[in-house]
Amino acid sequence: MIRAGLVALALASAAPAAAQSCAPAERVRATLAQQFGESLRFRGAAAAGVVEVWLSPAGGWTVLYIRDGTACLLAAGNAGVAIAPGVPL
C-alpha cells in the first residue's frame, strides 16, 4: 500500500484541486516510467476513455483511466507479474 500512496501523492501534487488522484496523462506516464521504472503493458478502450496497465520489472504496477488527456489512478500495488497467454491461472 505504500507504493499506491506514493503514486497517488505524485498525481495529487500535480493536480492538488482534483477530487481524485488525476493529472495530465503525459505527466503521469513520465512519472511512472522515470520514477517507478514502469512500462505500458496493456491499453484498452473503456467508457469513453482508455484503461492502461503499467508494470515494472520489480513488480510494481499501476492501472490508469485516461480521458481527454487526463489520467486518473484506479489502482496500484506491488508483486505484479505479467502472465503469458495460455498459462493456467
C-alpha positions as CSV (number, residue, x, y, z in Angstrom):
1,M,0.0,0.0,0.0
2,I,3.0,2.3,0.4
3,R,3.6,2.3,-3.3
4,A,-0.1,3.2,-4.1
5,G,0.3,6.1,-1.7
6,L,3.4,7.3,-3.4
7,V,1.8,7.2,-6.9
8,A,-1.3,8.9,-5.6
9,L,0.9,11.6,-3.9
10,A,2.7,12.2,-7.2
11,L,-0.5,12.6,-9.0
12,A,-2.1,14.7,-6.3
13,S,0.9,17.1,-6.2
14,A,0.4,17.6,-9.9
15,A,-3.3,18.5,-9.5
16,P,-4.0,19.5,-5.9
17,A,-7.5,20.6,-6.5
18,A,-8.7,17.3,-8.1
19,A,-11.1,15.2,-6.1
20,Q,-9.5,12.1,-7.4
21,S,-5.8,11.3,-8.0
22,C,-5.7,12.8,-11.5
23,A,-3.2,14.7,-13.5
24,P,-2.2,15.3,-17.2
25,A,-1.7,11.9,-18.8
26,E,1.7,12.7,-20.2
27,R,3.0,13.8,-16.8
28,V,1.6,10.6,-15.2
29,R,3.2,8.4,-17.9
30,A,6.5,10.2,-17.4
31,T,6.4,9.7,-13.7
32,L,5.6,6.0,-14.0
33,A,8.4,5.5,-16.4
34,Q,11.1,7.7,-14.8
35,Q,10.3,7.3,-11.0
36,F,8.9,3.8,-10.8
37,G,10.5,2.1,-13.8
38,E,7.2,1.0,-15.2
39,S,6.3,0.5,-18.9
40,L,2.9,0.3,-20.6
41,R,1.8,-3.3,-20.9
42,F,-1.8,-3.1,-21.8
43,R,-4.2,-0.5,-23.3
44,G,-7.9,-0.9,-24.0
45,A,-11.0,1.3,-24.7
46,A,-13.4,1.7,-21.8
47,A,-16.3,4.1,-21.1
48,A,-15.3,7.0,-23.5
49,G,-11.7,6.7,-22.4
50,V,-8.8,4.3,-22.2
51,V,-7.5,2.0,-19.5
52,E,-3.8,1.5,-19.2
53,V,-1.9,-1.1,-17.2
54,W,1.7,-0.3,-16.4
55,L,4.2,-2.8,-14.9
56,S,7.8,-2.6,-13.7
57,P,10.4,-5.4,-13.8
58,A,10.4,-5.2,-10.0
59,G,6.7,-6.0,-9.8
60,G,5.2,-2.5,-9.2
61,W,2.0,-2.0,-11.2
62,T,-0.4,0.8,-11.9
63,V,-3.9,1.0,-13.6
64,L,-4.9,4.3,-15.1
65,Y,-8.2,5.6,-16.6
66,I,-7.4,8.2,-19.2
67,R,-10.0,10.6,-20.8
68,D,-9.5,13.9,-22.6
69,G,-5.8,13.9,-21.8
70,T,-6.3,13.4,-18.0
71,A,-5.1,10.2,-16.3
72,C,-6.7,9.1,-13.0
73,L,-5.3,6.4,-10.8
74,L,-7.6,3.4,-10.4
75,A,-5.2,1.1,-8.5
76,A,-1.5,0.5,-7.8
77,G,0.5,-2.1,-6.0
78,N,3.4,-4.5,-5.8
79,A,4.3,-8.1,-6.7
80,G,2.7,-7.8,-10.1
81,V,3.6,-10.5,-12.7
82,A,2.9,-10.4,-16.4
83,I,1.0,-13.6,-17.4
84,A,1.8,-15.1,-20.8
85,P,-1.1,-16.2,-22.9
86,G,-2.1,-19.8,-22.3
87,V,-0.6,-20.1,-18.9
88,P,-3.1,-21.6,-16.5
89,L,-4.0,-19.4,-13.5
